[in-house]
Amino acid sequence: MNASSSKKKISTILILAAILVMPGFLYYLLQDQGKNRYKPLAIFGTKKVAATFHSVRGKQIPDTIYHVVNDFSLINQVGDTVTIDRWKGKIVLVNLLYSQVQTDGGKAIFAALKGFNKAYKTNNLVSFASISVDSQDNAAKLNDWSKLLGADPKKWDLLFGDSAIVYPLVRKGLLLDVVEVETPERKIIYSHKIVLLDTKHRIRGFYEISNHEAISKLEDEIKVLIAEELRNMRDGR
């Protein structure tokens, strides 16, 4: 074998080796060296170790009990009663609504949600819920809002109820802030964040929609969570 043939053979081997190695290298970059959006999303809220275990490669690993949004009963824009069962098997984007007063933050949230609603209109895995923090709201008011937002009640619930139900759901379930200030004008201060929930009602992200970076991050992390849920469905988790 002459030197030219030997060099050609070595080059061919190196090319084949690179082709075989490259997918694994890219996976390593995305999973371990990439940005947060390529990694599994965090699970927010309190956690505690369960008394049960699961097996990973033959090792017994304690299960973790994560914070979840508990059951509730509210009314939506068409007068239907909505409970946590509505979110079963759904990725849900949740935000707070104060129909009487629209701050810049509230307007930014709904501008973003209208875009996400349009993008995921035909995706049955993704749903939306806007919860009114005003106990004076009713179905008629929120139905008017839903028309402005293009919120189909089969996809996007605008919810209201007594503050005795709503406020604990907001504070203890969604881990958001809301307070009614006793003034002559009656003022409600509430969080301008979107909460991303997975199909198990766990919180996977908070997004303060005050700039394009937050919207971009939410857009990426919805896709990451969809991929995670589809993988779990495939693996039977």
TORSE-444846 format. One record per residue (C-alpha): x, y, z; residue number from 1. Coordinates in Angstrom, 1 decimal. Layout:
<atoms>
X: X&Y: Y&Z: Z&resi: NUM
...
</atoms>
This chain:
<atoms>
X: 0.0&Y: 0.0&Z: 0.0&resi: 1
X: 1.5&Y: 3.3&Z: -1.1&resi: 2
X: 1.6&Y: 6.5&Z: 1.1&resi: 3
X: -1.3&Y: 8.1&Z: -0.8&resi: 4
X: -3.6&Y: 5.1&Z: -0.3&resi: 5
X: -2.7&Y: 4.9&Z: 3.4&resi: 6
X: -3.5&Y: 8.6&Z: 3.9&resi: 7
X: -6.8&Y: 8.2&Z: 2.1&resi: 8
X: -7.7&Y: 5.2&Z: 4.3&resi: 9
X: -6.8&Y: 7.1&Z: 7.5&resi: 10
X: -8.9&Y: 10.1&Z: 6.3&resi: 11
X: -11.9&Y: 7.9&Z: 5.7&resi: 12
X: -11.6&Y: 6.3&Z: 9.1&resi: 13
X: -11.4&Y: 9.7&Z: 10.8&resi: 14
X: -14.5&Y: 11.0&Z: 8.9&resi: 15
X: -16.5&Y: 7.9&Z: 9.9&resi: 16
X: -15.3&Y: 8.2&Z: 13.5&resi: 17
X: -16.4&Y: 11.9&Z: 13.5&resi: 18
X: -19.8&Y: 10.9&Z: 12.2&resi: 19
X: -20.3&Y: 8.3&Z: 14.9&resi: 20
X: -19.1&Y: 10.6&Z: 17.7&resi: 21
X: -20.9&Y: 13.8&Z: 16.7&resi: 22
X: -24.5&Y: 12.9&Z: 17.8&resi: 23
X: -23.2&Y: 12.0&Z: 21.3&resi: 24
X: -21.1&Y: 15.1&Z: 21.5&resi: 25
X: -24.0&Y: 17.3&Z: 20.5&resi: 26
X: -26.3&Y: 15.6&Z: 23.0&resi: 27
X: -23.6&Y: 16.3&Z: 25.7&resi: 28
X: -23.5&Y: 20.0&Z: 24.7&resi: 29
X: -27.3&Y: 20.4&Z: 24.8&resi: 30
X: -27.8&Y: 18.5&Z: 28.0&resi: 31
X: -24.8&Y: 19.5&Z: 30.1&resi: 32
X: -23.2&Y: 22.6&Z: 28.5&resi: 33
X: -26.2&Y: 24.2&Z: 26.9&resi: 34
X: -28.5&Y: 26.9&Z: 28.2&resi: 35
X: -31.2&Y: 26.2&Z: 30.7&resi: 36
X: -33.8&Y: 25.8&Z: 28.0&resi: 37
X: -32.2&Y: 22.5&Z: 26.9&resi: 38
X: -32.3&Y: 21.1&Z: 30.4&resi: 39
X: -35.3&Y: 19.6&Z: 32.3&resi: 40
X: -37.3&Y: 22.4&Z: 33.9&resi: 41
X: -37.2&Y: 23.0&Z: 37.6&resi: 42
X: -40.1&Y: 22.1&Z: 39.9&resi: 43
X: -41.0&Y: 24.9&Z: 42.2&resi: 44
X: -42.4&Y: 24.9&Z: 45.7&resi: 45
X: -41.8&Y: 22.8&Z: 48.8&resi: 46
X: -40.5&Y: 19.2&Z: 48.4&resi: 47
X: -40.3&Y: 16.3&Z: 50.8&resi: 48
X: -39.0&Y: 12.8&Z: 50.6&resi: 49
X: -41.7&Y: 10.1&Z: 50.4&resi: 50
X: -41.7&Y: 6.7&Z: 52.1&resi: 51
X: -41.9&Y: 5.0&Z: 48.7&resi: 52
X: -39.0&Y: 4.3&Z: 46.2&resi: 53
X: -38.4&Y: 3.8&Z: 42.5&resi: 54
X: -35.6&Y: 1.9&Z: 40.8&resi: 55
X: -33.0&Y: 3.5&Z: 38.6&resi: 56
X: -30.4&Y: 1.2&Z: 37.1&resi: 57
X: -31.0&Y: -1.3&Z: 39.9&resi: 58
X: -30.7&Y: 1.3&Z: 42.7&resi: 59
X: -33.6&Y: 2.2&Z: 44.9&resi: 60
X: -34.2&Y: 5.9&Z: 44.9&resi: 61
X: -36.6&Y: 7.6&Z: 47.3&resi: 62
X: -39.6&Y: 9.3&Z: 45.6&resi: 63
X: -40.1&Y: 13.0&Z: 46.0&resi: 64
X: -43.4&Y: 14.6&Z: 46.9&resi: 65
X: -43.6&Y: 18.0&Z: 45.1&resi: 66
X: -45.8&Y: 21.0&Z: 45.6&resi: 67
X: -49.0&Y: 20.8&Z: 43.5&resi: 68
X: -52.0&Y: 23.1&Z: 42.9&resi: 69
X: -54.8&Y: 21.7&Z: 44.9&resi: 70
X: -58.4&Y: 21.2&Z: 43.8&resi: 71
X: -60.7&Y: 24.2&Z: 43.4&resi: 72
X: -64.2&Y: 25.1&Z: 42.1&resi: 73
X: -64.6&Y: 28.3&Z: 40.1&resi: 74
X: -66.9&Y: 29.5&Z: 37.3&resi: 75
X: -65.7&Y: 30.4&Z: 33.8&resi: 76
X: -66.9&Y: 32.9&Z: 31.2&resi: 77
X: -69.8&Y: 30.8&Z: 30.0&resi: 78
X: -71.0&Y: 29.8&Z: 33.5&resi: 79
X: -69.5&Y: 26.4&Z: 33.6&resi: 80
X: -68.0&Y: 25.1&Z: 36.9&resi: 81
X: -64.3&Y: 24.4&Z: 36.5&resi: 82
X: -62.3&Y: 22.2&Z: 38.9&resi: 83
X: -58.7&Y: 20.8&Z: 38.8&resi: 84
X: -60.0&Y: 18.0&Z: 36.7&resi: 85
X: -60.2&Y: 20.5&Z: 33.8&resi: 86
X: -56.4&Y: 20.5&Z: 33.8&resi: 87
X: -55.9&Y: 16.8&Z: 33.9&resi: 88
X: -53.3&Y: 15.7&Z: 31.4&resi: 89
X: -52.8&Y: 19.4&Z: 30.4&resi: 90
X: -49.9&Y: 21.8&Z: 30.4&resi: 91
X: -51.5&Y: 25.0&Z: 31.6&resi: 92
X: -50.4&Y: 28.7&Z: 31.4&resi: 93
X: -52.1&Y: 30.5&Z: 34.3&resi: 94
X: -52.2&Y: 34.2&Z: 35.1&resi: 95
X: -54.2&Y: 36.6&Z: 37.3&resi: 96
X: -56.9&Y: 39.0&Z: 35.9&resi: 97
X: -58.2&Y: 42.2&Z: 37.3&resi: 98
X: -60.9&Y: 43.3&Z: 34.8&resi: 99
X: -61.7&Y: 46.7&Z: 36.4&resi: 100
X: -58.1&Y: 48.0&Z: 36.2&resi: 101
X: -55.6&Y: 47.0&Z: 33.5&resi: 102
X: -52.0&Y: 47.9&Z: 34.3&resi: 103
X: -49.2&Y: 47.9&Z: 31.8&resi: 104
X: -48.2&Y: 44.5&Z: 33.2&resi: 105
X: -51.7&Y: 43.1&Z: 32.8&resi: 106
X: -51.8&Y: 44.3&Z: 29.2&resi: 107
X: -48.4&Y: 42.8&Z: 28.4&resi: 108
X: -49.5&Y: 39.4&Z: 29.8&resi: 109
X: -52.6&Y: 39.3&Z: 27.7&resi: 110
X: -50.7&Y: 40.4&Z: 24.6&resi: 111
X: -48.3&Y: 37.5&Z: 25.1&resi: 112
X: -51.1&Y: 35.0&Z: 26.0&resi: 113
X: -53.0&Y: 35.9&Z: 22.8&resi: 114
X: -49.9&Y: 35.0&Z: 20.8&resi: 115
X: -49.4&Y: 31.7&Z: 22.7&resi: 116
X: -53.1&Y: 30.9&Z: 22.3&resi: 117
X: -52.9&Y: 31.4&Z: 18.6&resi: 118
X: -49.7&Y: 29.3&Z: 18.4&resi: 119
X: -51.1&Y: 26.4&Z: 20.3&resi: 120
X: -54.7&Y: 26.6&Z: 19.1&resi: 121
X: -54.7&Y: 23.1&Z: 17.7&resi: 122
X: -52.4&Y: 21.6&Z: 20.4&resi: 123
X: -54.7&Y: 19.7&Z: 22.8&resi: 124
X: -51.9&Y: 19.3&Z: 25.3&resi: 125
X: -51.7&Y: 23.1&Z: 26.1&resi: 126
X: -54.5&Y: 25.1&Z: 27.8&resi: 127
X: -54.8&Y: 28.5&Z: 29.4&resi: 128
X: -56.5&Y: 29.9&Z: 32.5&resi: 129
X: -56.9&Y: 33.5&Z: 33.7&resi: 130
X: -58.2&Y: 33.8&Z: 37.3&resi: 131
X: -60.0&Y: 37.0&Z: 38.4&resi: 132
X: -58.8&Y: 38.5&Z: 41.6&resi: 133
X: -61.9&Y: 40.6&Z: 41.8&resi: 134
X: -64.9&Y: 39.0&Z: 43.6&resi: 135
X: -67.2&Y: 41.4&Z: 41.8&resi: 136
X: -66.5&Y: 39.8&Z: 38.5&resi: 137
X: -69.2&Y: 37.6&Z: 36.9&resi: 138
X: -69.6&Y: 35.4&Z: 33.8&resi: 139
X: -71.1&Y: 38.3&Z: 31.7&resi: 140
X: -68.1&Y: 40.5&Z: 32.4&resi: 141
X: -65.6&Y: 37.8&Z: 31.7&resi: 142
X: -67.4&Y: 36.6&Z: 28.6&resi: 143
X: -67.0&Y: 40.1&Z: 27.2&resi: 144
X: -63.3&Y: 39.9&Z: 28.0&resi: 145
X: -63.0&Y: 36.5&Z: 26.4&resi: 146
X: -64.4&Y: 37.9&Z: 23.1&resi: 147
X: -61.7&Y: 40.6&Z: 23.1&resi: 148
X: -59.0&Y: 38.0&Z: 23.8&resi: 149
X: -60.3&Y: 35.3&Z: 21.5&resi: 150
X: -60.5&Y: 33.0&Z: 24.4&resi: 151
X: -62.4&Y: 29.8&Z: 23.5&resi: 152
X: -63.7&Y: 28.3&Z: 26.8&resi: 153
X: -62.7&Y: 24.9&Z: 25.6&resi: 154
X: -59.1&Y: 26.1&Z: 25.4&resi: 155
X: -58.9&Y: 29.2&Z: 27.7&resi: 156
X: -60.9&Y: 29.6&Z: 30.9&resi: 157
X: -61.5&Y: 33.0&Z: 32.4&resi: 158
X: -62.4&Y: 32.1&Z: 36.0&resi: 159
X: -64.0&Y: 33.9&Z: 38.9&resi: 160
X: -65.3&Y: 33.1&Z: 42.4&resi: 161
X: -65.4&Y: 34.2&Z: 46.0&resi: 162
X: -62.1&Y: 35.6&Z: 47.3&resi: 163
X: -62.3&Y: 32.9&Z: 50.1&resi: 164
X: -61.6&Y: 30.4&Z: 47.3&resi: 165
X: -59.5&Y: 32.5&Z: 44.9&resi: 166
X: -57.0&Y: 34.0&Z: 47.3&resi: 167
X: -55.8&Y: 30.7&Z: 48.9&resi: 168
X: -55.6&Y: 29.2&Z: 45.4&resi: 169
X: -53.5&Y: 32.1&Z: 44.2&resi: 170
X: -51.2&Y: 32.3&Z: 47.3&resi: 171
X: -50.9&Y: 28.7&Z: 48.4&resi: 172
X: -51.5&Y: 26.9&Z: 45.1&resi: 173
X: -49.9&Y: 29.1&Z: 42.5&resi: 174
X: -47.5&Y: 30.8&Z: 44.9&resi: 175
X: -48.4&Y: 34.3&Z: 43.6&resi: 176
X: -49.1&Y: 37.5&Z: 45.5&resi: 177
X: -52.5&Y: 39.1&Z: 45.8&resi: 178
X: -53.8&Y: 41.6&Z: 48.3&resi: 179
X: -56.9&Y: 43.8&Z: 48.5&resi: 180
X: -56.0&Y: 47.2&Z: 50.0&resi: 181
X: -58.8&Y: 48.8&Z: 52.0&resi: 182
X: -59.0&Y: 52.4&Z: 50.6&resi: 183
X: -62.0&Y: 54.5&Z: 49.5&resi: 184
X: -61.2&Y: 53.6&Z: 45.9&resi: 185
X: -60.7&Y: 49.8&Z: 46.6&resi: 186
X: -57.4&Y: 48.6&Z: 45.2&resi: 187
X: -56.2&Y: 45.1&Z: 44.5&resi: 188
X: -52.5&Y: 44.5&Z: 44.1&resi: 189
X: -51.6&Y: 41.3&Z: 42.3&resi: 190
X: -48.7&Y: 39.5&Z: 40.6&resi: 191
X: -48.1&Y: 40.1&Z: 36.9&resi: 192
X: -46.6&Y: 36.7&Z: 36.3&resi: 193
X: -47.5&Y: 33.7&Z: 34.1&resi: 194
X: -47.3&Y: 30.4&Z: 35.8&resi: 195
X: -46.4&Y: 27.3&Z: 33.8&resi: 196
X: -48.0&Y: 24.0&Z: 35.2&resi: 197
X: -47.3&Y: 20.5&Z: 34.0&resi: 198
X: -49.8&Y: 17.7&Z: 33.6&resi: 199
X: -49.3&Y: 16.8&Z: 37.3&resi: 200
X: -50.3&Y: 20.3&Z: 38.4&resi: 201
X: -46.7&Y: 21.1&Z: 39.5&resi: 202
X: -45.2&Y: 24.5&Z: 38.9&resi: 203
X: -42.4&Y: 24.5&Z: 36.3&resi: 204
X: -41.8&Y: 28.2&Z: 35.8&resi: 205
X: -42.7&Y: 31.8&Z: 36.7&resi: 206
X: -42.5&Y: 34.5&Z: 34.1&resi: 207
X: -42.6&Y: 38.2&Z: 34.8&resi: 208
X: -43.8&Y: 39.5&Z: 31.4&resi: 209
X: -42.1&Y: 42.8&Z: 31.5&resi: 210
X: -39.7&Y: 42.3&Z: 28.6&resi: 211
X: -39.1&Y: 40.3&Z: 25.5&resi: 212
X: -36.6&Y: 38.0&Z: 27.3&resi: 213
X: -39.3&Y: 36.7&Z: 29.6&resi: 214
X: -41.6&Y: 36.0&Z: 26.7&resi: 215
X: -38.8&Y: 34.3&Z: 24.8&resi: 216
X: -37.9&Y: 32.1&Z: 27.8&resi: 217
X: -41.5&Y: 31.1&Z: 28.3&resi: 218
X: -41.8&Y: 30.2&Z: 24.6&resi: 219
X: -38.7&Y: 28.0&Z: 24.8&resi: 220
X: -39.8&Y: 26.4&Z: 28.1&resi: 221
X: -43.3&Y: 25.5&Z: 26.8&resi: 222
X: -41.6&Y: 23.5&Z: 24.1&resi: 223
X: -39.2&Y: 21.8&Z: 26.6&resi: 224
X: -42.2&Y: 20.9&Z: 28.8&resi: 225
X: -44.2&Y: 19.5&Z: 25.8&resi: 226
X: -41.2&Y: 17.4&Z: 24.9&resi: 227
X: -40.9&Y: 16.1&Z: 28.5&resi: 228
X: -44.6&Y: 15.2&Z: 28.7&resi: 229
X: -44.5&Y: 13.4&Z: 25.3&resi: 230
X: -41.5&Y: 11.5&Z: 26.5&resi: 231
X: -43.2&Y: 10.5&Z: 29.7&resi: 232
X: -46.3&Y: 9.4&Z: 27.7&resi: 233
X: -44.0&Y: 7.2&Z: 25.5&resi: 234
X: -42.3&Y: 5.7&Z: 28.6&resi: 235
X: -45.6&Y: 5.2&Z: 30.4&resi: 236
X: -44.6&Y: 7.4&Z: 33.3&resi: 237
</atoms>
